[in-house]
Amino acid sequence: MWRYISLRGHATALLQQAANRVDLLQSEAYTATQTSMEKLRRVKRRRNAQFAGINWWWTCEERALRMYYLFEDWRHATAEARLGASISQ
């Protein structure tokens, strides 16, 4: 009978240790999940900032190209006008 009680106590102790390990693993998994989610948030923020910078640069470059093409169109138009004026004289 004592052997049964000691085995039962041993089994209860093993179950309690297993439950403690499960709790520990769950808390570690929760902490790891929160940490990885925070890292993901940081990466997303950084990427958004980088893309915002790229978009800003791209719009500046687009504006510069548009201005250049407008200038080229104006230059060709004035050259054609001068050529037309010189031919008509």
Helices and strands as residue ranges (DSSP letters): H 2-88
